[in-house]
Amino acid sequence: MFYLGIDLGSSSVKVALVDSNTGSSLAIVQEPSEEMSISAVRHGWAEQDPELWWTYVCTAIKRIITENNISENSIHGIGIAYQMHGLVLVDNSGNTLRDAIIWCDSRAVAIGENAYRAIGEDVCDTKLLNSPANFTASKLKWVQENEPDVYERMDKFMLPGDYIAFKFTNSINTTVSGLSEGIFWDFKEDHISDDVLKHYQFSKENFPDLVQTFSKQGILSKRGASESGLVEGTPILYRAGDQPNNALALNVFNPGEVAATGGTSGVVYAITDSLSAKETSRVNNFAHVNYEKGGVQRIGKLLCISGAGIQYRWLLNNLDVGSYQEMNELADKVKVGSDGLVIIPFGNGAERMLNNRDTGTRVLNLNLNIHTKAHMCRAALEGIAFSFVYGIEIMKADGMQPSVIRAGNDNLFRSSLFSNTIATLIGQEIEIYDTTGAVGAARACAITEKGYGEFSTFMKNDFILSYNPLKDIEAYQKAYQNWKKELELIIN
């Protein structure tokens, strides 16, 4: 018997097939083979057609069943992970009213900034644990103000994962974790925020029903089964946004546990049981997957670094090198601190952790008589690693107490230089695991059926290695302070 995990991203849909008894990942497929398109009718806009998401989900499911020669009857649970902060609107027949406004759309920034002031910074910080910013609530308000005909015809709004679940089951529901990522949740009162409803003039009638993250959230309808190639009555057992789900995939559930991601952007996602938040303009706070309404409150503190792996990819594309491995080997030949060369890697737009400053990428202290492309490789890796350390310092000031850091085996954390630099400067071991969001979403079904112990057992076979803090810390501290000094000269 098997679980299916679906990871709905903005670039592709991935579907994983996992053995429900052992947790072993048997296959992962991706649709489409090229990246999904994002419509940008105006500068700063980003939209996608939800029906295309569903088409790719169905195609991927049929592929994974056919390619692995299994029966659709052998799938007895589905887990869904999805791109966060998006907005899907449907009428009372379940038809979409417009394309989805997705996470990277920035049209509602001013609406969120105004809400932060109007609702009150103290209320937002202590009850929402976030500034409303450019999240789902602000995007919904934009529709209300700019497309009143669409808003009037809206029956329900949904997050992207809610929409996929709806297409499977014909039931519209969401989770506390989902509502919190949209900045709809009052953590102090433990219900949908009256302050948000009042300020934005929203009606509770337009909200999806609430279900628990780990639960039988719905069963496949006749139509959902027919279109997806699965069996009517198959249950959806789990749903979460991509960052909480990535943390789950790394077995990060308890206070002090931290998940790190080093892809195009970097993410540090730390679990706490504290409702105290001081850095709400730089660090987001969401209900984690194991947050229990009326029970144990597990908060995921999320810090995003937009200019991370994209910096290293730019070097790969523009230096005379053939691979990341070659770049890593070149970087290893240069001593800590890159002989004074400093790269500030924030070249992928405004950085939230820098209070939305857009510093751009900076190459500083370049000496044409000393520095080579090997120095560029080392300085880039160090600069990205230092940005993680800088972010972790912000999170520590916001109450995060790390006890273990786990990361996926992606492009940045494959570099021992990168991982050792972070581990040494924060004085914390980093564990590396070979897992993905789609696999995590599939395995999460076991928590609903069998509890957390089964999930922990699944994780044991994914461990690859650990990076421990190096004893010779002085050189790393000197290099980091030099980098930090240059950054603070820019932002101050």
N, C-alpha and C positions, 0 to 999 in steps of 0.2 A: 504493500500500500504506500501511497505517496501524498506529499503536500506540494502545492504549487505556490510559489512566491512571485508576486508581480511588483516590479519597481518602475513606476511611471516617472520618467525624467522629462526634462524639457528638450533633450537632444534625442532620446530614444526610449523605447520600452524594453525592459529585460524581464524574462520569465525564467525562473529556476525550478527544477524538479528535484525534490529531496525525499530520501527514504524516511518514512514516518517512524520507523523503529530505531534506526541508527543515526539519523540526521545527516547521512552522507549526501553530498551534492553530486547528483548524477549527470546533470546537464544544465546549461544556461544558453538561451537563445536571445537574440536581439532583433528588434524591428523598429524602424526600417534599417537596412544595411548602411545607408547614409544618414546624416543627422536630420531630424525633423526640422521643418522650416518654422521660423518665428516671424509673424507679420508685424511690421513696424510702420504703420500708416503715417504716424507722426514721430518726430524726434522724442525719444524716451518712452515710447509705447512698445509693448510686447504682448502679442496675443497668439493663441493657438485654437484650432477647432477641436472641441472635445470629442466630436464624432470620429475624428482621425485617431485620437488616443484609443478609443474603443476598437476601431478597426485594427490597429496595430496589436492591441492586447489579444484580440481573437485570432489574428494570424499567427502570433507567437505561440499561443496555447496549442493551436492545431499542429504547428510545426514540431513542438517539443513532444507531443504525443506520438506523432507519426515517426519522427526520427529516432525515437527510443522504443518504438514498437510496444507501447503499453496500451491498455484499455482505458477509456475515459471513466469506466467504473472503478478503476483503482485509485482515482483522485478523491480523497475524502476530506479535504480541507484546503482553503485558499487564504493566503495572507497578502495584504496590499500595502505597499509603501508608495509614496507619491511626492512630487515636487510641492513644496510648502507655499503657503501664502497666496495661492491663486484664487480666482473667483469664477464660479460657473453659475449662471442663472437659468432657471427653467420655468415654464408656465405650468398651469394646472394639468396639462396633459403630458408633462415630462419632456417637452421639446425645448431645446436650448434657444434662448432669446438673442444671443449674441456670442461671438467668440469669447473664450476664456481670457480674462486678464491675468497674466501669469506673474510669477515672483519677481522677475527683473524689470517689470514695468514701473516707471517712476512718476506717472502722471498725478498720483495722489499725495506726493510729498508735502505740498503746502497744506493740504487738508489735514494730514496727520500732525504737522507742526502746530497748526491752529488749535487742533483738538487738545494737544498737550497743554497748551496755555489755558484754553477755555475750561476744560474739565478740571484742571489744576495739577501742577507737577506733583504735589504731594499725594493726591489721590491716585494718579497714574503710577507713581513709584511704589506706593504701599499696597494698592489693591490690584492693579493690572500687572504690576511688576515690569512694566514696559512703557515707553512712549508709544502712542498709537502709530506714529511714523507712517510708512508706506505699506502697511499690512492690509489684510483683507477687509477689515472694517472701513478703512479709509477709501479703498477701491470701491466698495459698495456705495459709500457716500458720493463718490465721484459720479457713479451711474445715476444716482438719485438726482443730482444737481444738473447733470449734462445730458442725460438720456431719460427724461421723465416718462416718456411713453413706454420705454423698456421696463423701467422700474415699476410702473403701474401694472404691467402685465405679468410681473414676476410673482410666482407662487412660492418658490423656495430658492435660496442661494445655497451653494455647496462649495466645498474645497475639491480640488482635483480627484483625490482618492475617494471622496464621497460619491462623485459622479460615476466612477468606474464601478463602485459597489452598487449604485442605483441601476446601472445598466445590467448587471448580473441578476439583481433581485427584484427590481421594481419597487424597492423601499428606499426612502430618503432618510438617512440618519448620519450622525457624526459622533465624535468622541470629545471628551473634555480636552484632551491633548490637542485635537483639531481646532476647537473653538479658541483655545489659548493662543495658538499660533496666528489666528486671525485678530487677536487682541479683543476678544469678546468676553473673556472670563475674569470674574472678580475672585481672586484667590482668598481674600479676607472673608468674604461672605460665602464663598464656595458655590457660586451659581453665576448664570449669565449676568453681565454687568448692567445694573440699572443706570449707572452713570453714562455708559456708552450708548445705551438705548435712548436715553433722554437727550444727550448731546447730538447724536446723529439722526434722531427721530426715526429710529427703526422700530418695527413691530416684531414681537416674539413669534407671531404667526408665520413669519417668513423663515424662521430658523428650522433646521432639520431636527428630528428627534434625537435624543441622546442614547447611546449604547456604550457599554464598557469596551475598552480597548481589546482586552482578552475575553471574548465571549462569542456566542453564536449570534453574529450581527445580522444575519439574514440568510436565506437559502435561495439557490438559483431558481428563477422562474422558468417557465417553459420557453419563453422567448430568449432569456439570457442564456439558457443551456443550449438552445438551438444555434444561436449566433456564435457562441464561444467554442462549441464542440464538446462541452462537458455534459454532465448528467443533471437533470432537474432534481432539485433537493440538495445538491452539494452545498455545504455551509461555508460562509465566509467567517473565519475564526479570529481575524486580527486585521487592524488597519492603523497606520501611523504615518506622519510626515517623514521625509527622507532623513533628516538629521537625527531625530529621536530613534528612527529605525536603524540608522548606521550605528548608533550607540548600542542599541539592543543586539545588533549583529556581532558586536565586540564584547558582549556579556557585561555591559555597563548599566547597572541598575541602582547601585547604592551610593550613599554619600561618600565622597572622596574618590570615586571611580571616574575616570576621564577618558573620553574617546577623542582621538585626533585624526584628521583627514588631511592629506597633503596632495590634492589634485590641482586643477587649474586655480581654484581658490583653496585657501586653508581654513579649517574649522577646528576649534577646540570646544568640546561639549562636555560639561562637568555636572555631576549630580550633587545636589544638596537637599537638605530637608528644611532649610531656612527660607522664610518668606521675606527676608531682608534684602533689599536691592538698592545700591547706591549709584550704580553706573548704568542706569536704564537707557541713557542716550548712546552708550557704547557697547553694552552687553544685553542680549535679549534673554528673557526668562520664560520658559514654557512648561506646561505640565508634561512630565515625562510619561513614557508608556505605562509605568506602574503607579502613576498618580491615582489615588482612590478618592472619589467624591465622598466626603463625610468620613474619610479614613486617613490612611498614611499619605502625606503630601510629599511627593518626590518631584523636585524642580530640576529641569535641565537648563543650565546656564550656557548660552551659545555665543561664542565670539567668532566672527567671520573675518578672514583676511583675504580681500579680493585679489590682491597682487601677490600670489604665491607661485604655484607651479607654472603659471602663464609666463613668468619672468624667465624661468629656466627653459621653457619651450621656445621663447623668442631667441635665446642664445643658440639653442640647437639649430634653429632655422637660419641664423645669420652668421654663425661662426663656421669656420672650416672644420667641422666635426661630423661624424656619421651617426652617432647614437648617444643616448644618455649615459650608457656604460663608458664610452670613451671620454665623455665630459667628466664623469666621476673619477676616472683614472687620472685624468689631467689634474683635477682639483686635489687629489690625494698627494700630488708631488709638491704642493705648495704648503708652507707652514701656516699654522694657526694665525689668523689676522691678515692673511693675504698681503703681507709686506705693506700694510697701510692702505691698500685699496679698499674702498667701501662702496657697496651697492645698496641703495635704498630701493626696495623692490615694488613700491606701491604705484604701479603703472596701469592699473586696470579700473580706473574710475575712483570715485570718492570712497574713502575708507571710514567705515562707521566707528572703528576703534580709535580713529584719530579725529573724532567729532566731525565726521563727514568732510574732512579736508581731502582735496585731490592734489597730492604732492607730486604725482608723476614718479617715474623711475629716475633716480639720480645715480650717476657714476662719479665718485668723488676721489680726489687725491691720486688721480691717474698719473703715473710717472712713465713717460715714454722710453726711458732708458732701462727700466726695471721690469715693468709689468708685461705679461704675456697673456695669451688666451687661457693658459692654465690658471693664471691669477683671476681672470674674469670668471672662470667656472667656480673657483673656490669662493670668491667674493659674493657671487650670486647665491650659492648654497648657504653661505654664512648669513647673508642678508635676509634670506627667507627664514632660516632657522632663528635668527635674532628677532624677527617680527613675531614668531610664535612665542618666544620667551617674553617679549614686551607685552603681548596679549595676555599671557598667563599671569604676569605681574598685575595687570589690571584686574583680572578675575580673582586673584588672591586678595586684592584690596576690597573686592566686592563680596568677600566671604567664602570663596572657594578654597577648600583644604584638600589638595590632591594626595591620594594614597597610592594610586596605581594609574598609569597611563597606558592605554591600549590603542594601537593603530593598525589599519589595514596595510597589506603589502602592496601599496601603490607606488607611483614613480618616485616621490620624494623620500619616503621612508625606506626605500630600497637602498638609499645611500647611507653607508655607515657614518660618513662625515656629517651629514645632516642630522641623523638621529643621535649620534654621540654628542654633538654640539648642544642640542636641546637637553638631553639627559644630564649632561655635566653641569650646565648652567642652572637648571632647576633642581638639581640634586635628587632626581627621581628616575627609577627604572622605567623604560619604555618596552612594552611587550608587543610583538608583531604577530598578527594572525592573518591567515589566508582565507578571507571570507568576503562576501559582497552583500549589498543591500537586498538583492532579490533572494539570496540564500537565507539571510536573516529573517525576511518576511515569511518565507516558507516554514522555517524552523519555529517561528513564533506561534504557529498553530499548535505546537506541542504544549505550550504554556497553557493555552485554553483547555486542552484535553487532559494534560498530565501534570502540569505545574512547572515551576521554575527549575527544579532539580533535573528534570529531563533535558531542559535546554542547556544547562551547564555541562552535562555529559556530552552533548553534541559538540560543544566548543573545544573539547580536549584535543581532538585530532587536527584542529586548525592552527595550533601554536607552531610558530616557525623559529623564532629566536628572541632574545632580549638584548637591549642595549643598556648597559649600566653606566652610571656616572664615572668618568675617568678621574684618576687621583690627581693628575696634574691640571688643576683647575685655573691656575693663575693666568696662563696665556689666554684661555677662553674668556675669563672675566675682563681682561684688558681689552681684547678685541671687541667684546660686546659693549663695554663702556665707551669705546671709541665710536662705534656705530651709533649708539644711543645719543651720544653728544651731537653727532652730525644730524640725526633725525630731529632732535629737539631744537636745534638752530633753525631748521626749516619750518617746523610747525609753530614755533614761538616767535 
